[in-house]
Amino acid sequence: MQSPETLPHNTQINSGLLSSGWTLAISVCVIILLGSFTYSIYPVPVNLAAFLVLIGLFYFWLERADYISFFIQLIIGNFFIFGAKYGGNYNITAALAILLHYVAKGSLSNLGTTPLSKRLLGVLFFWWLIQVLSVVSGNDFTFLLKINSIWSFSLLIYLFYFSSLVILTEQKVLKIIQALTLFFFYLFLVALNQKYRFISYDLPFFPLADESIDFDLDIVRSTSTLNNFEAYAEYCVSFIAILFPSVISGSLIKKNKTLYWLVLIALMTGVLALVLTATRSSMLLLPFIILASIIMLGRRARIHILLKMSVGAVVLFIVNSFLNIVDFSVFIERSNNIDFKHLTIDKMLSGEEMNRGSVFKYAWQQVYEANPIIGRGYFSTPDEYRYTHFPIDNIGDGVADYHNIFFSSYVLWGIIGVLCLFLLFLSILYKGIKIYWKLRKEDSFLVDLILGFTIMFFFFLVNQFKIQFIRDVNYFMIILLLLSLFFNIIRLTKKVYFDRPTI
């Protein structure tokens, strides 16, 4: 096995990493601002102008063959809900920019040509095919709505495939982490403002909490820009899971000290963000994620870093107890109705003690009634989703979500679609586990990232028993893009250590 220090992909990143990329920063700000002008509340000429500029910006990065900046803007754009009905306005404009570039240039330079294995390509194709069949035959929506549904799902699948073509280097990985970490702070500011309303203006790119939501126990739950407190909480705990191993092993600080401190602050901020969402399941997963990271790192976990983080956490807790900046009691208040003394696996599976009882009971009924082969089809808006799963005359408690990926995916796509969905995730997760186990003794930032992603997606799939990522098209795309990033980091690591880029 070749040492990573001798390879060009593992050169040290210069200290100017965070001071670069002003063009990208400006572009990100512009796409976020323009997204709000694609809403139908504005005149059609304004909508068209915003769409054209968005296509032009995505095309600009494709023309420069800067696919990392393209990827960063695509994932950041999906944190906003603009145009969810049509598959997401950022997804639409990004896909059109790719199409336009192919028409104008014939190809995209410096892009991989052998990304996914034939098996995974087959999984994607059959998943898409089942979506077409289920939409056409599994419901009674109008023809135009069915066409829109197929188009929306096709966007998700194609952009995931396109992202898998991006060839990474270690420096490009750091650039992605830098951008997502800085944006993580923006998400936290939005969430903080939703709780305390320092800024009372409700802006599309800096939204307030929806006052029409009937919050449990009148506890305001921050949603940030995702407009979904459970999705935001799950993203926060996922962000922590991905980067925690590289922080406590010390591999990140060896690459860039400034980025290390930014990430460290972001991890602590992520815990506060979880509290703002008042989402019990994600907070409950946090100690298991931390413990799993420490155990899997073994001797590579730095005791002095863990001690410093522990001391920092205790200090912040003491300060918070005096100033009451964040109210941790919300979890106690929301859990008072749970009988922990008599909590059993059976009650958890039925949802009886998790505020899911009536929903899970109804879900089982829908599973039995759904077409076992093709399901009813995936649709991208809450209204269409409710009509597909929760007709008003079938359930009267106002619930419009299964809160469970395993139930909903079966009703949407049938058994074949479910297999495609989980084969995609589990096959990449298996590759991550396999390569980490081979390289677990290496003091490597890339290896630690693979561990972080492996832990993240393992607990992500566990958490999907209580929520689901496919309900909102933008969050659906975020998860697929993170999966493609995981895939590409595995491919990069194999190239670095084994000189075998294809997987």
N, C-alpha and C positions, 0 to 999 in steps of 0.2 A: 504494500500500500504506500502510495506516494504522500509525503508530508505536504500539508496545505501551504506551509510557509514558502515552498519553492514554486508555487503556482501563481500565474498572473492574476487569477480571479480573486486571490486572497491578499492582495496588496493592501497596505494600510490606507484608509481614507483620510485625505488631508483635512485639516481643521476648518477649512473654508466651506465644508459641505452645507452647513445651515445658512450661510450667507449667500449662497448661489440660488439660482432658480427663480429670480424675480419675474421673469417672463411667465413662468408657470403660475406663480402666485397671482399675478394680475389676471391671467386667463381663468383661473379658478374663480376669482371674485366676479369676473364678468359673466361666466356661465351661470353662477348662482343667481346673480341679479337678473339675467335675461330669462331664466326659467319662469319667473313669476309673470313675465309679459307674454307667455304662451297660453295663459289662462283665457277662457272664452269671454271673460268679463271685459276684455279689451277689444277694440275694433279689429276686424280681420287684417287690415294692413299692418297693424302693430304685431299681431300674432305671426304673420308671414315674415316680417322683418326680423323678429326674434329668432324664429326657426332658421332663417337663412344665415344669420350671424353665428348661431350655434353650430350649424353644419360647417361653416367656414372655419371656425375655431378648431373643431375636431379634424377637419381636413388639413389645417395648418400643421398640426402635430404629426399627422400621417405623412405629409410631404417631407417633413424633416426626418422621417423614420424614427421619431422619438415616441416609441410605443409605450414607454413607461409613463410619460406625461399624459398620453392618451388614456392609459389605464387608470391613472390616479384621478383624472377628471371624471371618468366614467363611474368609478366607484363612489366618489364624493357626490356626484350628481344624483345618485340613487338614494342618498339620504334625504332627499326631498321628494314630495309626492306629486310633483307637477306632471299632469297627463297620464295618471295611472290607468285611466280607462282604455287608453290605446297602447299600453305596454310601457309607458314612461317616456316623457318627451326627450330626456337625455339618451335613452336607449334608441329611440327613433332617429334622432339626429346623428348619433354616433354610427349607427348602421348605414344610414344614407351617405355619410361621409366616406365610409369604407367602400360602398358601392360606387360612388362618384370617382373615387381614386382608381378603382379597378377599371372603370370605363375610360378615364382620361389617360392612365398610365399603363394599364394592362397587368400590373403586378405591384406588390409592395416589397420593397427591398429590405434586406436584413431581418427577415421574418422566417421563423422556422417552417419547415415543410413536412416534418414527421413528428407531429405532436402526440396525440393520443394513440394508444394501441388500437388495433383493429377491433378488439373486443369492446373497448370503451366507445369507439365510434359506432359500433353496432348497438350498444346500449342507448346512446343518444338518439340514433335513428329510430329505434323501436319505441322509445319514449315519445318522440315527436309523432310517430305514426299512430300510436294509441290515442294521443291527444286529438288528432284529426278525426279518427273514427268515433271517439267518444263525443266530441262536439257535434259532429254531423248526425249521429244516431242516438245519443244518450239523453236528449232533452228536447224541449219544444220552443227554444229561443228562435228569434227571427233569423233569416238568412244573413243579413248584414252583421248582426251581433255574433253569429258563428264565425263569419269571415274575420271579424276583428279579434276574436278569441284565438283563432289559429295564428293570425299575424302576431299577436302579443306574445304567445308562447314561442313562436319561431324566433322572435327577437332574443328571448332569454337563452335559448339553446345555441343560436348562432354566436352571440357575443361571448358566451362561455367558451365555445369552440375557438373563436378568434383569440381570446385571451390566452388559451393554451398554446398558441403559436408563438407567443412573445418569448424571446430568448433573454434570460436574465444573466447578470453578473452580480457579484457580491455588492458592488457599489450601487447598482440599480436597486437591489433589494433594500439597501439602507435608505435610498432616496424615497422609496415607497413608504417605509416605516416613518421616516421624517415627516412626510406629508400627512400621513394618517394620524400621527401623534399630534401635530399642530392642529389638525382639524378636530381631533378629539377634544381639545380645549374649547374650541368653538361650540361643539355640541354640549359640553358641560355648562358653558355660559348661558346657552339657550334654556337648558333644563333648570338652572339656578334661577333664572329670571321668571320662568313659569311658576316656580314655587313662591318667590318673594316679590315679583313684579317691580323691580327697580326701574324698568323701562315699560311703560304702559301701552306703547304702540304695538299693535298686532300686525307684523309684517310677514309676508310669505316666506322670506328667508330667515326670519327671526320670530317665529310664531309664539303666541301666548298659549296657555292651557285652554282647552275648549271648555267654556263655562257650562255648556249644555250637557256635559258628561255627568252622570250620577255616580260620583266617586263613593266607594265603600267607606262608611264612617266619616264622610265629609273630609277625607284626607286627599289633598291635591297630589296627584301623581304625575310627575314630569314625563313628557314624551319626547322631549327635544324636537328635532326636525322630522323624526320618523312618524310622528302622529300616532304612536303606539307605544305605551309604557313598557309592555312586556318585551317587545322587539328591542327597544332601546336598552333595557336592562340586560337582555341576553347579549347584545353587542358589547356592552361594557365588560361583562364577565368574560366574553370571548377575547376581547382585546387584552385583558389581564392575563388570560391563560396563554396566549400566543407569545407574549414578551417576557413573562415572569421568569422562565428558565434562563434566558440569556442575561437577565439582570443579576440573579443570585449566583450564577456560575462565574460572572465576571467577564464573559466573552464579549458582551456589548461594550463595556467600558474600554476594552482593548482596541476596539474599532474606532470609537469616537466618544470622547468624554462628555462633550456637550449634549450629544444625542442621548447618551446614557442618563444624564440628569433630567433631561426632558421626559424621557420615558418613565423614569422613577417617579417623578412628580405626577405624570399622567396615570400611573398605576394607583397611586393614593387617591387621585381625583376620581378615578373609576369607582372606587369603593363608595365615595360620597355620592356619586351619581346613582349607584344602586340604591342607596338610601332614599334619594329623591324620587325614585320610581316606586318605592314601597313594594317591590316585587319579591316575594318570599322565596320562590323557587331558585332564582338566580343568586340571591344572597346565600341561600343554603348550599349551593354548589361551590361557592368561593373557597371555603376551608378544604373541601375535597380536592379542588384544583391545586391549591397551594401545597397540600400534603403529597399529592401525586407527583408534582414537579420535583419536590425535595427527594422523594424516594427514588424516582427514576434517574435523577442526576447522581445520586449516591455521593461518592467522595468528591465529586466536582462541585457540589453545592458549597459555597463559601460561608463558613460559620460567621465570620466577622460582618459580612454583608447582611445576613439574616438578623444578626443582633442589632445592627444599625437600623434596619427597617423596623424591627420590633420596638426599639426605643422610640423611633420617630412616630410609630403608630400610637404608643402609649402617651407620648407628649401631646399629640393631636387630640387624643380622646380626652385627656385632662383639660386641655384648653377648651374643647367643645363643651365639656360638662359645665364650665363656668359661663361661656358665652352663648351656648345653645345655638350654634350656627346651623347644625343639622340635627334633626330630631330622630334619634335611633328608636324611640319608643313606638314608632309607627308599625314596626313588625310585631311588637307585643300586642298592640291594639288589634291588628288584623288577624292575629292568631289566637285570640281569646276564645273563639268559637270552636277551636279544634280540640278534641279530646285525645291528648297525647298518651294518656295512660292506657287507652284501649285502641290505639292506632295499630292496625294490622296491615299486612300486605294486601289482603283481600279488600279491605276498605280503601286502600290507596288505588288499587286497580279499578275499583268501581267508581272512584271519585267521591265517595261518600264523605270523607273527611278532608277533602281538598277543594271545597266549593265547586265541585264538578259533577256532583251526583246526578242531577237531572239531565245534564248535557251528555255524560257518558252513557246513561241509560238510553237516551234518544239516539246517540251515535250507534250503539249496537243494533238498534232497530233499523237504522238506515243502511248499515253494513249488510244486513240480511236481505234488505229490499233492493239494494243496488245491483246493477248488472255486474256479475263477477268477472266478466272478461274485459269490458271496455269502460265501465263506469259512466259518469255523466258529463265529464269534460271540465277543464280548468277555465275559469273566467276571472278577469283581472280587477273587477271592482267589488266593493262590499255588497252592493245591491244585487249584483248578479250572483255573487257567492251565496248570499242569503237565499235567493230564489232557488238555487241549485240544491242547497242543503237544508234550509230551514224555511219552508213555506209557512206563512203566518198561521194558516189553519191547522198545521201539524204540531206546532209547539207554541204555547201561549205565554211563556215567561220572558219574551223579548231577547232571548239569547241568540246570537248570530255567529257563533264560533264554536267549533268542536273542542278547541284548546288541546288538540292532539293530532299530530301529523299522521299517526298510524291509522286512525279512523278516516280522516279526511282524504288522504291520498288514495285509499282503497275506493271510497265513494267517487272520487274524481276520475280515476284511471283504471280501476279494476285491478286484478291480481298481476297482470303483465306490467302495467304502469308502475305499480308499487315495487315490483322486482327491479325494474329499470332505475327507478329513483334511488333505491338503497344499494343496488349494485354499483352505481356511479360513486356514491359516497364511500361505501365500505371497501371498494377496490383501491381507491386512492388512500384511504386510511390505512389499509393493510400494507401498502407500499411504504407509507411513512413509518409504521411500526417496524417493518422489516429492515429498512435502511438505518433507522436510529439504533436498533439493537446491534447492528454490525459496527456502528461507529460511536457507540455510547461512551467509550473511553477517550474519544478525541476532544480536546479543548477547542471547540470550533463554534463560532457564531451560527453558521448554517445548520449544524447538527442540533444546536439548542433551539433554533427556530422550528426545525422539524418536530422536535419533542413538543414544543409549544402548540403547534398546529394539531399534532396528534391528540394531545390532551384536550384541546379546544373542541375538536370535532367529535371526540368520544363523549364528552359531557354535553355537547350540543345535541347529539342524538338522544341522550338520556333526557334532557330537558324538553325535547319535543313531545314527550309523553304528556306534558302539561301545557305547552303552547305549540304553535306551528308557524313555520317561516313562509309557507306558500300562500298565505291568505292575502298579503300585500305584495303586489308585483315588484315594487322597488326593493323591499327587504329580501324578497326571493332572489333578485338579481345580485344584491350585495353578497349573499351567502354563496351563490355560484361563482362570483368573482373571487371571493376568499378561497374557495375550493380550487379554482384555477391557479391562484397564487401559490397555494400549498403544493399543487402538482408541479409547478415550474421550479419551485425551490428544491423539491425532491430531484427533479431532472438535473438542475444545476449541481447539486451535491454529488450525484452519481458521476457527473462529468469531471468534477474536481478530484474526487477520490478514486474513481474507477475508470475514468475516461470512456464512460458509456452514457452519452446524453439521452438516448432513447429509452423510454420505459413503457 
